[in-house]
Amino acid sequence: MKRLIIIISLSLLLAFPAVSFGASVVQGSVVDVGEDRLNSNPTRTLEFVCVGNPDNEEMTVRNYEKVKGWCLTWIEVIPGTTPPDAASIFVLDEEDMDLLGCEDGETTPYAGYLMIDADYKRACYPNLFLTRAGLHTNYFPPVMNLLTLKVIDQGTADGMFTVRWTFERR
């Protein structure tokens, strides 16, 4: 009976992965980081380990329930063992609004501009473009729906990088 339960559990884990993988993703996982030492708010990290692809790829977080109601507070990109090309990222909500401050839909990145680098780790805060004021401001949106990571201009087919989103419970 125990074997049957284990086999069923493993098959369900394989059949319904935590993240829906696009062609450029090797692995993705949700990892609890624990308590934040600055203000005692719990944090959670969602990490995508990616392999570059000449096509612009999108990876959608399907298990957003684990971060629903949490605020997106920090985005990091770390180059892997095979250096990627310099490329840009977007973090899109369900209505395709870029949470990194894009001013023109999904064409010209703002805070996500050249976040992927061959040699250095890069990081930014989520950003909001205020159309009427014509300025950008950092903000920490609560996750209420699906999020999508979109990578553009990554041309090295085997370039590796990790995109890490940090969420905070407020």
Phi and psi in radians as a Rosetta constraint file:
Dihedral C 1 N 2 CA 2 C 2 CIRCULARHARMONIC -1.091 0.35
Dihedral N 2 CA 2 C 2 N 3 CIRCULARHARMONIC -0.719 0.35
Dihedral C 2 N 3 CA 3 C 3 CIRCULARHARMONIC -1.080 0.35
Dihedral N 3 CA 3 C 3 N 4 CIRCULARHARMONIC -0.716 0.35
Dihedral C 3 N 4 CA 4 C 4 CIRCULARHARMONIC -1.086 0.35
Dihedral N 4 CA 4 C 4 N 5 CIRCULARHARMONIC -0.770 0.35
Dihedral C 4 N 5 CA 5 C 5 CIRCULARHARMONIC -1.127 0.35
Dihedral N 5 CA 5 C 5 N 6 CIRCULARHARMONIC -0.733 0.35
Dihedral C 5 N 6 CA 6 C 6 CIRCULARHARMONIC -1.124 0.35
Dihedral N 6 CA 6 C 6 N 7 CIRCULARHARMONIC -0.773 0.35
Dihedral C 6 N 7 CA 7 C 7 CIRCULARHARMONIC -1.109 0.35
Dihedral N 7 CA 7 C 7 N 8 CIRCULARHARMONIC -0.773 0.35
Dihedral C 7 N 8 CA 8 C 8 CIRCULARHARMONIC -1.118 0.35
Dihedral N 8 CA 8 C 8 N 9 CIRCULARHARMONIC -0.748 0.35
Dihedral C 8 N 9 CA 9 C 9 CIRCULARHARMONIC -1.078 0.35
Dihedral N 9 CA 9 C 9 N 10 CIRCULARHARMONIC -0.791 0.35
Dihedral C 9 N 10 CA 10 C 10 CIRCULARHARMONIC -1.143 0.35
Dihedral N 10 CA 10 C 10 N 11 CIRCULARHARMONIC -0.693 0.35
Dihedral C 10 N 11 CA 11 C 11 CIRCULARHARMONIC -1.168 0.35
Dihedral N 11 CA 11 C 11 N 12 CIRCULARHARMONIC -0.631 0.35
Dihedral C 11 N 12 CA 12 C 12 CIRCULARHARMONIC -1.163 0.35
Dihedral N 12 CA 12 C 12 N 13 CIRCULARHARMONIC -0.693 0.35
Dihedral C 12 N 13 CA 13 C 13 CIRCULARHARMONIC -1.090 0.35
Dihedral N 13 CA 13 C 13 N 14 CIRCULARHARMONIC -0.678 0.35
Dihedral C 13 N 14 CA 14 C 14 CIRCULARHARMONIC -1.315 0.35
Dihedral N 14 CA 14 C 14 N 15 CIRCULARHARMONIC -0.583 0.35
Dihedral C 14 N 15 CA 15 C 15 CIRCULARHARMONIC -1.322 0.35
Dihedral N 15 CA 15 C 15 N 16 CIRCULARHARMONIC -0.543 0.35
Dihedral C 15 N 16 CA 16 C 16 CIRCULARHARMONIC -2.190 0.35
Dihedral N 16 CA 16 C 16 N 17 CIRCULARHARMONIC 1.349 0.35
Dihedral C 16 N 17 CA 17 C 17 CIRCULARHARMONIC -1.155 0.35
Dihedral N 17 CA 17 C 17 N 18 CIRCULARHARMONIC 2.807 0.35
Dihedral C 17 N 18 CA 18 C 18 CIRCULARHARMONIC -1.167 0.35
Dihedral N 18 CA 18 C 18 N 19 CIRCULARHARMONIC -0.550 0.35
Dihedral C 18 N 19 CA 19 C 19 CIRCULARHARMONIC -2.230 0.35
Dihedral N 19 CA 19 C 19 N 20 CIRCULARHARMONIC 2.422 0.35
Dihedral C 19 N 20 CA 20 C 20 CIRCULARHARMONIC -1.385 0.35
Dihedral N 20 CA 20 C 20 N 21 CIRCULARHARMONIC 2.067 0.35
Dihedral C 20 N 21 CA 21 C 21 CIRCULARHARMONIC -1.581 0.35
Dihedral N 21 CA 21 C 21 N 22 CIRCULARHARMONIC 2.288 0.35
Dihedral C 21 N 22 CA 22 C 22 CIRCULARHARMONIC -1.517 0.35
Dihedral N 22 CA 22 C 22 N 23 CIRCULARHARMONIC -3.073 0.35
Dihedral C 22 N 23 CA 23 C 23 CIRCULARHARMONIC -1.150 0.35
Dihedral N 23 CA 23 C 23 N 24 CIRCULARHARMONIC -0.364 0.35
Dihedral C 23 N 24 CA 24 C 24 CIRCULARHARMONIC -1.761 0.35
Dihedral N 24 CA 24 C 24 N 25 CIRCULARHARMONIC 0.127 0.35
Dihedral C 24 N 25 CA 25 C 25 CIRCULARHARMONIC -1.832 0.35
Dihedral N 25 CA 25 C 25 N 26 CIRCULARHARMONIC 2.280 0.35
Dihedral C 25 N 26 CA 26 C 26 CIRCULARHARMONIC -1.572 0.35
Dihedral N 26 CA 26 C 26 N 27 CIRCULARHARMONIC -0.746 0.35
Dihedral C 26 N 27 CA 27 C 27 CIRCULARHARMONIC -2.722 0.35
Dihedral N 27 CA 27 C 27 N 28 CIRCULARHARMONIC 2.619 0.35
Dihedral C 27 N 28 CA 28 C 28 CIRCULARHARMONIC -2.614 0.35
Dihedral N 28 CA 28 C 28 N 29 CIRCULARHARMONIC 2.533 0.35
Dihedral C 28 N 29 CA 29 C 29 CIRCULARHARMONIC -2.710 0.35
Dihedral N 29 CA 29 C 29 N 30 CIRCULARHARMONIC 2.734 0.35
Dihedral C 29 N 30 CA 30 C 30 CIRCULARHARMONIC -1.804 0.35
Dihedral N 30 CA 30 C 30 N 31 CIRCULARHARMONIC 2.183 0.35
Dihedral C 30 N 31 CA 31 C 31 CIRCULARHARMONIC -2.175 0.35
Dihedral N 31 CA 31 C 31 N 32 CIRCULARHARMONIC 2.234 0.35
Dihedral C 31 N 32 CA 32 C 32 CIRCULARHARMONIC -1.342 0.35
Dihedral N 32 CA 32 C 32 N 33 CIRCULARHARMONIC 2.218 0.35
Dihedral C 32 N 33 CA 33 C 33 CIRCULARHARMONIC -1.566 0.35
Dihedral N 33 CA 33 C 33 N 34 CIRCULARHARMONIC -0.542 0.35
Dihedral C 33 N 34 CA 34 C 34 CIRCULARHARMONIC 1.914 0.35
Dihedral N 34 CA 34 C 34 N 35 CIRCULARHARMONIC -2.645 0.35
Dihedral C 34 N 35 CA 35 C 35 CIRCULARHARMONIC -1.456 0.35
Dihedral N 35 CA 35 C 35 N 36 CIRCULARHARMONIC 2.392 0.35
Dihedral C 35 N 36 CA 36 C 36 CIRCULARHARMONIC -1.355 0.35
Dihedral N 36 CA 36 C 36 N 37 CIRCULARHARMONIC 2.291 0.35
Dihedral C 36 N 37 CA 37 C 37 CIRCULARHARMONIC -1.375 0.35
Dihedral N 37 CA 37 C 37 N 38 CIRCULARHARMONIC -0.304 0.35
Dihedral C 37 N 38 CA 38 C 38 CIRCULARHARMONIC -1.365 0.35
Dihedral N 38 CA 38 C 38 N 39 CIRCULARHARMONIC -0.733 0.35
Dihedral C 38 N 39 CA 39 C 39 CIRCULARHARMONIC -2.378 0.35
Dihedral N 39 CA 39 C 39 N 40 CIRCULARHARMONIC 0.266 0.35
Dihedral C 39 N 40 CA 40 C 40 CIRCULARHARMONIC 1.103 0.35
Dihedral N 40 CA 40 C 40 N 41 CIRCULARHARMONIC 0.247 0.35
Dihedral C 40 N 41 CA 41 C 41 CIRCULARHARMONIC -1.476 0.35
Dihedral N 41 CA 41 C 41 N 42 CIRCULARHARMONIC 2.389 0.35
Dihedral C 41 N 42 CA 42 C 42 CIRCULARHARMONIC -1.183 0.35
Dihedral N 42 CA 42 C 42 N 43 CIRCULARHARMONIC 2.554 0.35
Dihedral C 42 N 43 CA 43 C 43 CIRCULARHARMONIC -2.131 0.35
Dihedral N 43 CA 43 C 43 N 44 CIRCULARHARMONIC 2.734 0.35
Dihedral C 43 N 44 CA 44 C 44 CIRCULARHARMONIC -2.422 0.35
Dihedral N 44 CA 44 C 44 N 45 CIRCULARHARMONIC 2.441 0.35
Dihedral C 44 N 45 CA 45 C 45 CIRCULARHARMONIC -2.016 0.35
Dihedral N 45 CA 45 C 45 N 46 CIRCULARHARMONIC 2.324 0.35
Dihedral C 45 N 46 CA 46 C 46 CIRCULARHARMONIC -1.942 0.35
Dihedral N 46 CA 46 C 46 N 47 CIRCULARHARMONIC 2.151 0.35
Dihedral C 46 N 47 CA 47 C 47 CIRCULARHARMONIC -2.157 0.35
Dihedral N 47 CA 47 C 47 N 48 CIRCULARHARMONIC 2.323 0.35
Dihedral C 47 N 48 CA 48 C 48 CIRCULARHARMONIC -1.994 0.35
Dihedral N 48 CA 48 C 48 N 49 CIRCULARHARMONIC 2.111 0.35
Dihedral C 48 N 49 CA 49 C 49 CIRCULARHARMONIC -1.705 0.35
Dihedral N 49 CA 49 C 49 N 50 CIRCULARHARMONIC 2.037 0.35
Dihedral C 49 N 50 CA 50 C 50 CIRCULARHARMONIC -2.085 0.35
Dihedral N 50 CA 50 C 50 N 51 CIRCULARHARMONIC 2.677 0.35
Dihedral C 50 N 51 CA 51 C 51 CIRCULARHARMONIC -2.052 0.35
Dihedral N 51 CA 51 C 51 N 52 CIRCULARHARMONIC 2.279 0.35
Dihedral C 51 N 52 CA 52 C 52 CIRCULARHARMONIC -1.050 0.35
Dihedral N 52 CA 52 C 52 N 53 CIRCULARHARMONIC 2.754 0.35
Dihedral C 52 N 53 CA 53 C 53 CIRCULARHARMONIC -2.647 0.35
Dihedral N 53 CA 53 C 53 N 54 CIRCULARHARMONIC 2.406 0.35
Dihedral C 53 N 54 CA 54 C 54 CIRCULARHARMONIC -1.065 0.35
Dihedral N 54 CA 54 C 54 N 55 CIRCULARHARMONIC -0.419 0.35
Dihedral C 54 N 55 CA 55 C 55 CIRCULARHARMONIC -1.465 0.35
Dihedral N 55 CA 55 C 55 N 56 CIRCULARHARMONIC 2.584 0.35
Dihedral C 55 N 56 CA 56 C 56 CIRCULARHARMONIC -1.241 0.35
Dihedral N 56 CA 56 C 56 N 57 CIRCULARHARMONIC 2.133 0.35
Dihedral C 56 N 57 CA 57 C 57 CIRCULARHARMONIC -1.961 0.35
Dihedral N 57 CA 57 C 57 N 58 CIRCULARHARMONIC 2.622 0.35
Dihedral C 57 N 58 CA 58 C 58 CIRCULARHARMONIC -2.172 0.35
Dihedral N 58 CA 58 C 58 N 59 CIRCULARHARMONIC 2.420 0.35
Dihedral C 58 N 59 CA 59 C 59 CIRCULARHARMONIC -2.171 0.35
Dihedral N 59 CA 59 C 59 N 60 CIRCULARHARMONIC 2.102 0.35
Dihedral C 59 N 60 CA 60 C 60 CIRCULARHARMONIC -1.783 0.35
Dihedral N 60 CA 60 C 60 N 61 CIRCULARHARMONIC 2.332 0.35
Dihedral C 60 N 61 CA 61 C 61 CIRCULARHARMONIC -1.382 0.35
Dihedral N 61 CA 61 C 61 N 62 CIRCULARHARMONIC 1.941 0.35
Dihedral C 61 N 62 CA 62 C 62 CIRCULARHARMONIC -1.536 0.35
Dihedral N 62 CA 62 C 62 N 63 CIRCULARHARMONIC -0.411 0.35
Dihedral C 62 N 63 CA 63 C 63 CIRCULARHARMONIC -1.816 0.35
Dihedral N 63 CA 63 C 63 N 64 CIRCULARHARMONIC 0.859 0.35
Dihedral C 63 N 64 CA 64 C 64 CIRCULARHARMONIC -1.159 0.35
Dihedral N 64 CA 64 C 64 N 65 CIRCULARHARMONIC -0.169 0.35
Dihedral C 64 N 65 CA 65 C 65 CIRCULARHARMONIC -1.009 0.35
Dihedral N 65 CA 65 C 65 N 66 CIRCULARHARMONIC -0.518 0.35
Dihedral C 65 N 66 CA 66 C 66 CIRCULARHARMONIC -1.209 0.35
Dihedral N 66 CA 66 C 66 N 67 CIRCULARHARMONIC -0.380 0.35
Dihedral C 66 N 67 CA 67 C 67 CIRCULARHARMONIC -2.117 0.35
Dihedral N 67 CA 67 C 67 N 68 CIRCULARHARMONIC 0.153 0.35
Dihedral C 67 N 68 CA 68 C 68 CIRCULARHARMONIC -1.106 0.35
Dihedral N 68 CA 68 C 68 N 69 CIRCULARHARMONIC 2.251 0.35
Dihedral C 68 N 69 CA 69 C 69 CIRCULARHARMONIC 1.542 0.35
Dihedral N 69 CA 69 C 69 N 70 CIRCULARHARMONIC -0.225 0.35
Dihedral C 69 N 70 CA 70 C 70 CIRCULARHARMONIC -1.450 0.35
Dihedral N 70 CA 70 C 70 N 71 CIRCULARHARMONIC 2.675 0.35
Dihedral C 70 N 71 CA 71 C 71 CIRCULARHARMONIC -1.708 0.35
Dihedral N 71 CA 71 C 71 N 72 CIRCULARHARMONIC 2.290 0.35
Dihedral C 71 N 72 CA 72 C 72 CIRCULARHARMONIC -1.262 0.35
Dihedral N 72 CA 72 C 72 N 73 CIRCULARHARMONIC 2.110 0.35
Dihedral C 72 N 73 CA 73 C 73 CIRCULARHARMONIC -2.093 0.35
Dihedral N 73 CA 73 C 73 N 74 CIRCULARHARMONIC -0.309 0.35
Dihedral C 73 N 74 CA 74 C 74 CIRCULARHARMONIC -2.798 0.35
Dihedral N 74 CA 74 C 74 N 75 CIRCULARHARMONIC 2.419 0.35
Dihedral C 74 N 75 CA 75 C 75 CIRCULARHARMONIC -2.217 0.35
Dihedral N 75 CA 75 C 75 N 76 CIRCULARHARMONIC 2.258 0.35
Dihedral C 75 N 76 CA 76 C 76 CIRCULARHARMONIC -2.213 0.35
Dihedral N 76 CA 76 C 76 N 77 CIRCULARHARMONIC 2.586 0.35
Dihedral C 76 N 77 CA 77 C 77 CIRCULARHARMONIC -2.266 0.35
Dihedral N 77 CA 77 C 77 N 78 CIRCULARHARMONIC 2.185 0.35
Dihedral C 77 N 78 CA 78 C 78 CIRCULARHARMONIC -2.070 0.35
Dihedral N 78 CA 78 C 78 N 79 CIRCULARHARMONIC 2.190 0.35
Dihedral C 78 N 79 CA 79 C 79 CIRCULARHARMONIC -1.188 0.35
Dihedral N 79 CA 79 C 79 N 80 CIRCULARHARMONIC 2.647 0.35
Dihedral C 79 N 80 CA 80 C 80 CIRCULARHARMONIC -1.717 0.35
Dihedral N 80 CA 80 C 80 N 81 CIRCULARHARMONIC -2.860 0.35
Dihedral C 80 N 81 CA 81 C 81 CIRCULARHARMONIC -1.207 0.35
Dihedral N 81 CA 81 C 81 N 82 CIRCULARHARMONIC -0.618 0.35
Dihedral C 81 N 82 CA 82 C 82 CIRCULARHARMONIC -1.709 0.35
Dihedral N 82 CA 82 C 82 N 83 CIRCULARHARMONIC 2.004 0.35
Dihedral C 82 N 83 CA 83 C 83 CIRCULARHARMONIC -1.065 0.35
Dihedral N 83 CA 83 C 83 N 84 CIRCULARHARMONIC 2.318 0.35
Dihedral C 83 N 84 CA 84 C 84 CIRCULARHARMONIC -1.485 0.35
Dihedral N 84 CA 84 C 84 N 85 CIRCULARHARMONIC 2.919 0.35
Dihedral C 84 N 85 CA 85 C 85 CIRCULARHARMONIC -1.260 0.35
Dihedral N 85 CA 85 C 85 N 86 CIRCULARHARMONIC 2.787 0.35
Dihedral C 85 N 86 CA 86 C 86 CIRCULARHARMONIC -1.143 0.35
Dihedral N 86 CA 86 C 86 N 87 CIRCULARHARMONIC 2.198 0.35
Dihedral C 86 N 87 CA 87 C 87 CIRCULARHARMONIC -2.590 0.35
Dihedral N 87 CA 87 C 87 N 88 CIRCULARHARMONIC 2.952 0.35
Dihedral C 87 N 88 CA 88 C 88 CIRCULARHARMONIC -2.033 0.35
Dihedral N 88 CA 88 C 88 N 89 CIRCULARHARMONIC 2.771 0.35
Dihedral C 88 N 89 CA 89 C 89 CIRCULARHARMONIC -2.254 0.35
Dihedral N 89 CA 89 C 89 N 90 CIRCULARHARMONIC 2.730 0.35
Dihedral C 89 N 90 CA 90 C 90 CIRCULARHARMONIC -2.217 0.35
Dihedral N 90 CA 90 C 90 N 91 CIRCULARHARMONIC 2.543 0.35
Dihedral C 90 N 91 CA 91 C 91 CIRCULARHARMONIC -2.017 0.35
Dihedral N 91 CA 91 C 91 N 92 CIRCULARHARMONIC 1.879 0.35
Dihedral C 91 N 92 CA 92 C 92 CIRCULARHARMONIC -1.811 0.35
Dihedral N 92 CA 92 C 92 N 93 CIRCULARHARMONIC 2.406 0.35
Dihedral C 92 N 93 CA 93 C 93 CIRCULARHARMONIC -1.480 0.35
Dihedral N 93 CA 93 C 93 N 94 CIRCULARHARMONIC -3.047 0.35
Dihedral C 93 N 94 CA 94 C 94 CIRCULARHARMONIC -1.130 0.35
Dihedral N 94 CA 94 C 94 N 95 CIRCULARHARMONIC -0.428 0.35
Dihedral C 94 N 95 CA 95 C 95 CIRCULARHARMONIC -1.637 0.35
Dihedral N 95 CA 95 C 95 N 96 CIRCULARHARMONIC 0.243 0.35
Dihedral C 95 N 96 CA 96 C 96 CIRCULARHARMONIC 1.128 0.35
Dihedral N 96 CA 96 C 96 N 97 CIRCULARHARMONIC 0.472 0.35
Dihedral C 96 N 97 CA 97 C 97 CIRCULARHARMONIC -1.481 0.35
Dihedral N 97 CA 97 C 97 N 98 CIRCULARHARMONIC 2.259 0.35
Dihedral C 97 N 98 CA 98 C 98 CIRCULARHARMONIC -1.346 0.35
Dihedral N 98 CA 98 C 98 N 99 CIRCULARHARMONIC 2.126 0.35
Dihedral C 98 N 99 CA 99 C 99 CIRCULARHARMONIC -1.394 0.35
Dihedral N 99 CA 99 C 99 N 100 CIRCULARHARMONIC 0.066 0.35
Dihedral C 99 N 100 CA 100 C 100 CIRCULARHARMONIC -1.909 0.35
Dihedral N 100 CA 100 C 100 N 101 CIRCULARHARMONIC 0.288 0.35
Dihedral C 100 N 101 CA 101 C 101 CIRCULARHARMONIC 1.545 0.35
Dihedral N 101 CA 101 C 101 N 102 CIRCULARHARMONIC 0.372 0.35
Dihedral C 101 N 102 CA 102 C 102 CIRCULARHARMONIC -1.061 0.35
Dihedral N 102 CA 102 C 102 N 103 CIRCULARHARMONIC 2.388 0.35
Dihedral C 102 N 103 CA 103 C 103 CIRCULARHARMONIC -1.616 0.35
Dihedral N 103 CA 103 C 103 N 104 CIRCULARHARMONIC -0.297 0.35
Dihedral C 103 N 104 CA 104 C 104 CIRCULARHARMONIC -2.263 0.35
Dihedral N 104 CA 104 C 104 N 105 CIRCULARHARMONIC 0.795 0.35
Dihedral C 104 N 105 CA 105 C 105 CIRCULARHARMONIC 1.490 0.35
Dihedral N 105 CA 105 C 105 N 106 CIRCULARHARMONIC -2.065 0.35
Dihedral C 105 N 106 CA 106 C 106 CIRCULARHARMONIC -2.148 0.35
Dihedral N 106 CA 106 C 106 N 107 CIRCULARHARMONIC 0.624 0.35
Dihedral C 106 N 107 CA 107 C 107 CIRCULARHARMONIC -1.838 0.35
Dihedral N 107 CA 107 C 107 N 108 CIRCULARHARMONIC -0.928 0.35
Dihedral C 107 N 108 CA 108 C 108 CIRCULARHARMONIC -1.988 0.35
Dihedral N 108 CA 108 C 108 N 109 CIRCULARHARMONIC 1.906 0.35
Dihedral C 108 N 109 CA 109 C 109 CIRCULARHARMONIC -1.212 0.35
Dihedral N 109 CA 109 C 109 N 110 CIRCULARHARMONIC 2.697 0.35
Dihedral C 109 N 110 CA 110 C 110 CIRCULARHARMONIC -1.962 0.35
Dihedral N 110 CA 110 C 110 N 111 CIRCULARHARMONIC -1.489 0.35
Dihedral C 110 N 111 CA 111 C 111 CIRCULARHARMONIC -1.211 0.35
Dihedral N 111 CA 111 C 111 N 112 CIRCULARHARMONIC -0.420 0.35
Dihedral C 111 N 112 CA 112 C 112 CIRCULARHARMONIC -1.520 0.35
Dihedral N 112 CA 112 C 112 N 113 CIRCULARHARMONIC 0.073 0.35
Dihedral C 112 N 113 CA 113 C 113 CIRCULARHARMONIC -1.144 0.35
Dihedral N 113 CA 113 C 113 N 114 CIRCULARHARMONIC 2.135 0.35
Dihedral C 113 N 114 CA 114 C 114 CIRCULARHARMONIC 0.893 0.35
Dihedral N 114 CA 114 C 114 N 115 CIRCULARHARMONIC 0.664 0.35
Dihedral C 114 N 115 CA 115 C 115 CIRCULARHARMONIC -1.197 0.35
Dihedral N 115 CA 115 C 115 N 116 CIRCULARHARMONIC -0.491 0.35
Dihedral C 115 N 116 CA 116 C 116 CIRCULARHARMONIC -1.541 0.35
Dihedral N 116 CA 116 C 116 N 117 CIRCULARHARMONIC 2.140 0.35
Dihedral C 116 N 117 CA 117 C 117 CIRCULARHARMONIC -2.301 0.35
Dihedral N 117 CA 117 C 117 N 118 CIRCULARHARMONIC 2.593 0.35
Dihedral C 117 N 118 CA 118 C 118 CIRCULARHARMONIC -1.233 0.35
Dihedral N 118 CA 118 C 118 N 119 CIRCULARHARMONIC -0.505 0.35
Dihedral C 118 N 119 CA 119 C 119 CIRCULARHARMONIC -2.049 0.35
Dihedral N 119 CA 119 C 119 N 120 CIRCULARHARMONIC -0.492 0.35
Dihedral C 119 N 120 CA 120 C 120 CIRCULARHARMONIC -2.155 0.35
Dihedral N 120 CA 120 C 120 N 121 CIRCULARHARMONIC 2.572 0.35
Dihedral C 120 N 121 CA 121 C 121 CIRCULARHARMONIC -1.267 0.35
Dihedral N 121 CA 121 C 121 N 122 CIRCULARHARMONIC 2.399 0.35
Dihedral C 121 N 122 CA 122 C 122 CIRCULARHARMONIC -2.175 0.35
Dihedral N 122 CA 122 C 122 N 123 CIRCULARHARMONIC 2.653 0.35
Dihedral C 122 N 123 CA 123 C 123 CIRCULARHARMONIC -2.596 0.35
Dihedral N 123 CA 123 C 123 N 124 CIRCULARHARMONIC 2.734 0.35
Dihedral C 123 N 124 CA 124 C 124 CIRCULARHARMONIC -2.737 0.35
Dihedral N 124 CA 124 C 124 N 125 CIRCULARHARMONIC 2.902 0.35
Dihedral C 124 N 125 CA 125 C 125 CIRCULARHARMONIC -1.619 0.35
Dihedral N 125 CA 125 C 125 N 126 CIRCULARHARMONIC 2.733 0.35
Dihedral C 125 N 126 CA 126 C 126 CIRCULARHARMONIC -1.057 0.35
Dihedral N 126 CA 126 C 126 N 127 CIRCULARHARMONIC 2.664 0.35
Dihedral C 126 N 127 CA 127 C 127 CIRCULARHARMONIC -2.444 0.35
Dihedral N 127 CA 127 C 127 N 128 CIRCULARHARMONIC 2.531 0.35
Dihedral C 127 N 128 CA 128 C 128 CIRCULARHARMONIC -2.177 0.35
Dihedral N 128 CA 128 C 128 N 129 CIRCULARHARMONIC 2.273 0.35
Dihedral C 128 N 129 CA 129 C 129 CIRCULARHARMONIC -1.613 0.35
Dihedral N 129 CA 129 C 129 N 130 CIRCULARHARMONIC 2.111 0.35
Dihedral C 129 N 130 CA 130 C 130 CIRCULARHARMONIC -1.627 0.35
Dihedral N 130 CA 130 C 130 N 131 CIRCULARHARMONIC 1.806 0.35
Dihedral C 130 N 131 CA 131 C 131 CIRCULARHARMONIC -1.021 0.35
Dihedral N 131 CA 131 C 131 N 132 CIRCULARHARMONIC -0.848 0.35
Dihedral C 131 N 132 CA 132 C 132 CIRCULARHARMONIC -1.121 0.35
Dihedral N 132 CA 132 C 132 N 133 CIRCULARHARMONIC -0.684 0.35
Dihedral C 132 N 133 CA 133 C 133 CIRCULARHARMONIC -1.443 0.35
Dihedral N 133 CA 133 C 133 N 134 CIRCULARHARMONIC -0.359 0.35
Dihedral C 133 N 134 CA 134 C 134 CIRCULARHARMONIC 1.201 0.35
Dihedral N 134 CA 134 C 134 N 135 CIRCULARHARMONIC 0.591 0.35
Dihedral C 134 N 135 CA 135 C 135 CIRCULARHARMONIC -2.465 0.35
Dihedral N 135 CA 135 C 135 N 136 CIRCULARHARMONIC 2.896 0.35
Dihedral C 135 N 136 CA 136 C 136 CIRCULARHARMONIC -1.843 0.35
Dihedral N 136 CA 136 C 136 N 137 CIRCULARHARMONIC 2.609 0.35
Dihedral C 136 N 137 CA 137 C 137 CIRCULARHARMONIC -2.526 0.35
Dihedral N 137 CA 137 C 137 N 138 CIRCULARHARMONIC 2.556 0.35
Dihedral C 137 N 138 CA 138 C 138 CIRCULARHARMONIC -1.284 0.35
Dihedral N 138 CA 138 C 138 N 139 CIRCULARHARMONIC 2.448 0.35
Dihedral C 138 N 139 CA 139 C 139 CIRCULARHARMONIC -2.636 0.35
Dihedral N 139 CA 139 C 139 N 140 CIRCULARHARMONIC 2.843 0.35
Dihedral C 139 N 140 CA 140 C 140 CIRCULARHARMONIC -2.178 0.35
Dihedral N 140 CA 140 C 140 N 141 CIRCULARHARMONIC 1.497 0.35
Dihedral C 140 N 141 CA 141 C 141 CIRCULARHARMONIC -1.242 0.35
Dihedral N 141 CA 141 C 141 N 142 CIRCULARHARMONIC 2.378 0.35
Dihedral C 141 N 142 CA 142 C 142 CIRCULARHARMONIC -1.275 0.35
Dihedral N 142 CA 142 C 142 N 143 CIRCULARHARMONIC 2.479 0.35
Dihedral C 142 N 143 CA 143 C 143 CIRCULARHARMONIC -1.419 0.35
Dihedral N 143 CA 143 C 143 N 144 CIRCULARHARMONIC 2.048 0.35
Dihedral C 143 N 144 CA 144 C 144 CIRCULARHARMONIC -2.096 0.35
Dihedral N 144 CA 144 C 144 N 145 CIRCULARHARMONIC -0.139 0.35
Dihedral C 144 N 145 CA 145 C 145 CIRCULARHARMONIC -2.669 0.35
Dihedral N 145 CA 145 C 145 N 146 CIRCULARHARMONIC -2.986 0.35
Dihedral C 145 N 146 CA 146 C 146 CIRCULARHARMONIC -1.105 0.35
Dihedral N 146 CA 146 C 146 N 147 CIRCULARHARMONIC 2.549 0.35
Dihedral C 146 N 147 CA 147 C 147 CIRCULARHARMONIC -2.037 0.35
Dihedral N 147 CA 147 C 147 N 148 CIRCULARHARMONIC 2.569 0.35
Dihedral C 147 N 148 CA 148 C 148 CIRCULARHARMONIC -2.248 0.35
Dihedral N 148 CA 148 C 148 N 149 CIRCULARHARMONIC 2.308 0.35
Dihedral C 148 N 149 CA 149 C 149 CIRCULARHARMONIC -1.654 0.35
Dihedral N 149 CA 149 C 149 N 150 CIRCULARHARMONIC 2.152 0.35
Dihedral C 149 N 150 CA 150 C 150 CIRCULARHARMONIC -2.064 0.35
Dihedral N 150 CA 150 C 150 N 151 CIRCULARHARMONIC 2.249 0.35
Dihedral C 150 N 151 CA 151 C 151 CIRCULARHARMONIC -1.954 0.35
Dihedral N 151 CA 151 C 151 N 152 CIRCULARHARMONIC 2.279 0.35
Dihedral C 151 N 152 CA 152 C 152 CIRCULARHARMONIC -2.183 0.35
Dihedral N 152 CA 152 C 152 N 153 CIRCULARHARMONIC 2.667 0.35
Dihedral C 152 N 153 CA 153 C 153 CIRCULARHARMONIC 1.175 0.35
Dihedral N 153 CA 153 C 153 N 154 CIRCULARHARMONIC 0.397 0.35
Dihedral C 153 N 154 CA 154 C 154 CIRCULARHARMONIC -1.638 0.35
Dihedral N 154 CA 154 C 154 N 155 CIRCULARHARMONIC 1.831 0.35
Dihedral C 154 N 155 CA 155 C 155 CIRCULARHARMONIC -1.736 0.35
Dihedral N 155 CA 155 C 155 N 156 CIRCULARHARMONIC -0.308 0.35
Dihedral C 155 N 156 CA 156 C 156 CIRCULARHARMONIC -1.363 0.35
Dihedral N 156 CA 156 C 156 N 157 CIRCULARHARMONIC 2.006 0.35
Dihedral C 156 N 157 CA 157 C 157 CIRCULARHARMONIC -1.095 0.35
Dihedral N 157 CA 157 C 157 N 158 CIRCULARHARMONIC -0.513 0.35
Dihedral C 157 N 158 CA 158 C 158 CIRCULARHARMONIC -1.966 0.35
Dihedral N 158 CA 158 C 158 N 159 CIRCULARHARMONIC 0.216 0.35
Dihedral C 158 N 159 CA 159 C 159 CIRCULARHARMONIC -1.156 0.35
Dihedral N 159 CA 159 C 159 N 160 CIRCULARHARMONIC 2.316 0.35
Dihedral C 159 N 160 CA 160 C 160 CIRCULARHARMONIC -1.947 0.35
Dihedral N 160 CA 160 C 160 N 161 CIRCULARHARMONIC 2.484 0.35
Dihedral C 160 N 161 CA 161 C 161 CIRCULARHARMONIC -2.751 0.35
Dihedral N 161 CA 161 C 161 N 162 CIRCULARHARMONIC 2.759 0.35
Dihedral C 161 N 162 CA 162 C 162 CIRCULARHARMONIC -2.075 0.35
Dihedral N 162 CA 162 C 162 N 163 CIRCULARHARMONIC 2.284 0.35
Dihedral C 162 N 163 CA 163 C 163 CIRCULARHARMONIC -1.908 0.35
Dihedral N 163 CA 163 C 163 N 164 CIRCULARHARMONIC 2.167 0.35
Dihedral C 163 N 164 CA 164 C 164 CIRCULARHARMONIC -2.102 0.35
Dihedral N 164 CA 164 C 164 N 165 CIRCULARHARMONIC 2.144 0.35
Dihedral C 164 N 165 CA 165 C 165 CIRCULARHARMONIC -1.848 0.35
Dihedral N 165 CA 165 C 165 N 166 CIRCULARHARMONIC 2.317 0.35
Dihedral C 165 N 166 CA 166 C 166 CIRCULARHARMONIC -1.932 0.35
Dihedral N 166 CA 166 C 166 N 167 CIRCULARHARMONIC 2.293 0.35
Dihedral C 166 N 167 CA 167 C 167 CIRCULARHARMONIC -2.021 0.35
Dihedral N 167 CA 167 C 167 N 168 CIRCULARHARMONIC 2.619 0.35
Dihedral C 167 N 168 CA 168 C 168 CIRCULARHARMONIC -2.276 0.35
Dihedral N 168 CA 168 C 168 N 169 CIRCULARHARMONIC 2.399 0.35
Dihedral C 168 N 169 CA 169 C 169 CIRCULARHARMONIC -1.454 0.35
Dihedral N 169 CA 169 C 169 N 170 CIRCULARHARMONIC 2.152 0.35
